[in-house]
Amino acid sequence: MLRSDSVIRIAAVLAASVVAANASATNGYFSHGYGNQSKGAAGVAAALPQDALVTATNPAGLLFVGDRLDLGVDVFLPRRNAKITGNLFGADESFSGNDSQVFYIPEFGYSRQLSDDMAVGLAVYGNGGINTDYADNPFARFGATGSAGVNMEQLFISPAAAWRLTPNSSFGIAVNLAYQRFSAKGLGPFAAPGVSVDPANVTNNGRDDSTGWGVRVGWQGSISERVDVGLSWQSKTRMSEFDDYSGLFPNGGEFDIAENYVLGAAFEATDALTLAMDWQRILYSDTPAAGNSAFLLFADGIPLGSKDGPGFGWRDIDVIKLAAVYQASESLTLRAGFSHTEQPIPQKQTFFNILAPGVVQQHASLGATWQLNASNALTFAYTHAFGEWVRGAGSIPPGLPPGFGGGEADVYLQEDIFGLSWNLAL
């Protein structure tokens, strides 16, 4: 069995690796799932714990995964594009945000059964993020110089514990120690008096860091011999401000992580086949940086960085995930799933979201686990997020201040995600 100090060292290395990776995400800026056994099943996990990364969805599931270590990495391949049409300051033009193309995102999960009635665990994972990198700056027609884009990464380090409440139910809690970092470049038109309360801290200030913490609590139980249900709630994670971008985000650089909750069910249709679903609600509107409308600036003249000021204008979303897990043999488990999310970005908000086009809505996933021997297994997961355009409608403001000449901004995202994990029973 691995010693606890070895687990801590592995977790520290993985945490550094997650931070070093440029992370993007799929349900808005949240990941579509956590742990490759879950990701191969469209991210379903609230009532279907399969590995130690279940902590990220429902920590109550820790009681049912045994002593194990899960080490994985995702290869993330997004395609980000934008168009500007009908604009006074230039001809219709298309832009590729793919100057950075391949991202590697590690993850780590560890669980330990202390008794039949209690388990503890630790998960290290990328909670979410967003990345765009435009070599040809979409804002150049408005006076911007150089390339443009943003990079936002969110790391969670989550120690957790779960307890048996009754013979058929458990309760779990995880403390989410959060770290995020952000950089922006090429946003010169937004770094002007009247447009920002702090023009020196809008763009091209390199990487800035932010920390905070929150909790996730969950419950899982059996309502019949073949049906399990689970639910969990994650608090808003209040983060320290990005001082170097205090003129970009509301409240002097605030970018909190959205509250969300999950309800799930799993049905053992046969001895070999389990069907499962999760419903997730993400409350983007309650975090000013994500939820406040950019038209607080464009229509009302409230500058960037001000108290409860302009943001990306994202809506709250519901995510539905459906999955099937089939035990094909003693050594092979097959998974498939599909998920659908509501569109977080309204058509009127596309101009600012050239920087953060988190618009995909449909995901299809496949996965498999090969049990190599009693202790070792390999898990593969593949997810395709189908390409999605959001066409602007009244999206580029024509008037002053600031004047951007009207027209429309359209944004696009498509993703492919390949995951591989080593699963070790301890």
N, C-alpha and C positions, 0 to 999 in steps of 0.2 A: 504494500500500500504506500502511496506517496505520502511523505511527511508534510506537515502543514507549512513548514518554511519553504519547501519546494513549490507548493501550490502558490504561496504568496509571491515568490520570485517569478513564476510563470505568469501570474496575473499582472505583475508590474511590467514585464516585457510586453505582454499583449496590450496593456493600456497605452504604453508608449507607441506601439505600432498602430493602434487605432487612431491616436492623435496624429500620427505622421501621415495617415491616409487621407486623401481628399474624399470626403463622404458626400454622396447625394442620396436622395430617398424617393419614395414612390407614392405614398398616400399623403399628398401635400409635401411636407418635408420630413414626415415620419417614415421609418422603414416599414415595408409591407409585412415583415415578420422577423423573429429573432430565434436563432438556432436553425441549422440546415434541415433537421428533421421536420421542424415546423414550416420552414420556407418551402420545402417540397410539397407541402399540403396547403399552399396559399397563405401561410402565416397562421393557420388555426392552432390555438393552444390553450384557450381559457378552460376547457373541460377535457383536453386531450394532451396531457403532459408526456413528452417523448424524450426530452433531454434536459440538461441542467440549465439551459437558457430559458426554460419556462418561467424563471423568475421575472423576466422582462415583460411577460404578459399576465401571469397569475402566479404569485409566489406560493399560493396554497398547493400548487402542483408539485412542489419540492418533495412532499411526503411520499410521492408515488414513483420517483425515478431512480431510487437506490443510490448506492455509492458510485459515483462516476465522474469522469473528467471529459469535457468536450472542447476540442480545439478546432477552429475552422477559419476559413478565409473565403471571402467573396471576391470575384472579379466582376466589376461593375462597369458596364458599357452604355452610357447614355448618349443620345443624340438630341442636341438643343438647337433650335432655329427660331428666327424671328423675321417678320416682314413689316415694312412701313410703306403705306400706300396713301395717296391723296394728300400728301403733306406739302405745305407752302414752300418749305425750305429745301426741297430736293425731289428728285425723281423717285418713283416707286423702286424699292430696293429690298433684296433679301440678305440675311446675315446668318452666318454659321457661328454658333457659340461653342464649337468643338475643338478649340485649339488645345485643350486638355481632353484626352479621350478615354484613358483606361485608369481605373481606380481599384486599389486593393484594400479591402476592409476586413480585418481580422475580428474574431470573437472568441470568447472564453467562458466556459461554465464549469462550475464544480459543485457537487452536492455530497453531503455526508449524513447518513442516518445515525443519529445519536441513540435512538431507541425505536421501538415500534410506533411510538407516539410523537416523535419529534425529529425534525431534520433541519440542517442548516446548509447554506450555500453561498456562492459568490459568483456573480456574473459581470463580465466586462464586455461592453459592446457599443457600437455606434448607434445612438438613438435615432439620428437623422442628420439632415443637412441639405445643402444645395450648392451647386457649382455651375457657373457659366464662364466662358472664356472666349471673348470675341476679338479676334485679331483685327477685323474690320469693325470699327466702333459704330454701333447704331446711333449714338448721340453726336457723331462728328458734325452732322449738318447743323447742330445747335451750338457748335463751338467747342466740343470735347476734343481732346488730343490723345494719342496713343491708343492702346488696346483697352477693352472694357470688360468688366465682369465682377463677380463676387464669389467668395468661397466661405461657406459656413459649415462648421463641423461640430457635432455634439457627441461627447463621450459620457457614458454612464458607468460608474463603478457601483455595483449594487450588492452589498451583503444582505442576506435574507434568512428568515427562519420560518418554519411551518410547524403547526401543532395539530394533532388529531382532536377534534371536538367531540365527535361521536364515532361509533364504529364505521360509519359510512360518510364522514365529512371531515374537512380540514380547513384551517385558517392560516393564512400566511401574511407576512409583512416584509417589505424590502425598503431599505433606505437608499435613495438614488443620489449618490454624490456626483454632481454634474460638472463637467468642464466643457466649455465651448470656445472656439476661436473664429475670428472673422477677419476678412480683408476685402477691400473694394478698390477698384481702379477705373479710371476713365470716365468719371462722373462729374466732370468740370461744370456743366450747366447747372447742376444742383448745388454747387459750392459758391453761392453768391449771396450778398446781403439781401435780405427780404425773402430769399428762397430757403435759407437755413439760418438758424439762430447762432450757429458757430461754423462759418464757412471754412475755417482751417481744419475742421475735423469731420469732413464729409468723405473724402476720397484720397487715394494714393498715400495712405499713412502706414502701409505695411500691415502686419498681423497684430491683432489685439486679442486679449484673453478675457474670459469671464468665468466665474464659478458660482455655484449655488447648490441647493439641495432640495429634495422633496421626498415623498413616500409613495409607494404603491401597496395597497392592501387587497387581499383577495380571499375568496371562499370557493371550495369545490366539494361537491357531494353527489351521492348516488340517489336517484329517485325511484329506481327499479333495478332489477338484476342486470339489465342491459343498457340503461340510460344514465349518463352522468351529466351534470350541469356545473358551470363555473361562472363566477363573476369577479371583476376586479375594478378598482378605481385608482387612478394616478393623480395626485395633486398637481396644481400648477407648480412648476419649478421656478422659483424666483431667483434670478441671476443678478450678479453685480453688473454694473454698466460697462459698456465698451467706451472707455474714455477717449480713445483715438477716433471714434465715430459718434461722438456726442452730438454732432450737427447733422447726423443722418437719421438715427433712430429716435423715437419719442422718448421724452423724459430724460434727455441728456445721455442717450446711448443705451437704453434699456431694451433687452431682447429676452424676455422670459420664455419658458418652454410650456406649451399648452397642456392644460388639464385634459384628461381623456378617461374613458371607461369602456369596459368590454363585458359582454354577456355571451356565453357559449354553451353548446350542448354537443354530446357525443353519443352515438347510438351504435351498439354492437349488433349489426344486422345479421351476421353469422359468426361462427367461431373464427373465421379468417378475415372478415371484412368489417371495418368500422367506418361509419359515415359521421361527419362532424361539421359544425358551422360556428362561426363567431360573428357577432355584430359589435362594431366599435364606433364610438362617437368621439370626435376630436374637436375641442372647443377653441379653434383658432381666434374667434372674434373677441375672446376675453384677454388676449395678449395684444397690446396696442401696436407693436411692431409688425405683427402678422395681420391683425384684424382691422386696424383703422384704415379708412379710405385714403388713397392718394389725393382725392379731390378735396380733402381738407386744405391741401396746398393749392391745387389747380383752380378750385372754385371759390374757396373761402379765404384764401390768402394766409392760412396758418402755416408758418414755416416749418421745415424739417427740424427735428430735434427738440421741438417745443413740448410743453407739458401736454400729454395725451394728444400729440401731434400726428401727422400723416404717417401711414405705413403702407403695406402691400395690398390691403383691402381683401384679405382672404375670408371666406365664409366658413362656418362650422360645417363639418361633413360627417356623414354616416358611411361606414365601410361594411359590406357584407362579404364574408368569406365562406366558401363551401369546399369540402375536401372529402376524399376517400383514401383510406389506408388499408392495404391488402397484404396479408401475410402469405406470400406465395409459397414459401417453404421455410424450414427451420432457419435457413441462412439468408433468406432474401425477403425484404419488405419493400413493397412498391407504394408510391404515393402520387396523388394528382389533386389539383385544386384549381379553383377559379375565384377571383374576387372582383367586386365592383365598388367603386367609391363615387360619391357625388363630386361635382366639379367645384374645387375651392376658389377658383379665380373667376369672378364675374367678367363679362365682356367689356364692361366699362373700365376695368382695372388693368388691362393688358399692357399699357405703356410702361409703367414702372416695373411690371413683371417680366419684361424682357430680361431682367436680371435674375429672375427666380421663377422660371416657367414650370411650376409643379403641377402640370395639367393632366397627367395620365389618369385614366379611370378604370381600365380593364387590365387584369393580370391573369395569366395562365401559368400554372406551375406543374412541374414533374419532379419526382425524386425517388431515390432508392437507397436502402441500407444493406450492405453486404456484411454478414457476421463472419469474420475471418476465423475466429476461435472463441473460446468461452469469454475472453476478456477484451478482444479487439474487434472493432468494426469500422467500416468506412461508409460515409454518407455523402451522396451527391444530390444537389438540388439545382434546378434550372427554372428561372422565371422570365417570361417575356411580358413586358408592359407595352401594350399596343399603342402605336403612335396616335397622338391626339393634337389637333389644332384647336385653339380658342381664338375666334375671329373677333377683333375689337369692334365695339359699337359705341361711338362717342368717346373714344379712348384717349385721343391726343388733344389737349386743350388748345384752342386757337388764340385766346386773348392774353392780356397782360395784367399783372405780372404772375408767373413768368409766361412768355408767349412761345408756344411751340408749333404754331402754324396749322393746327388741326390735322384731320386725316385719321387713319387707323393704324394700330399696332396689332399684329397677329403673332401668337407664340405657339411653339410646338415642342413636344417631348416624346421620345421613345426610348425604351430601355431593354437591355438584356443583362441578366445576372446569373453567373455561374458560381455555385458554392460547393466546397469540399470540406469535410470534417473528418477528424479522427475521433472515435468514440471509445473510451477506455473504461471498462467496468473495474472498479477498485475492490 
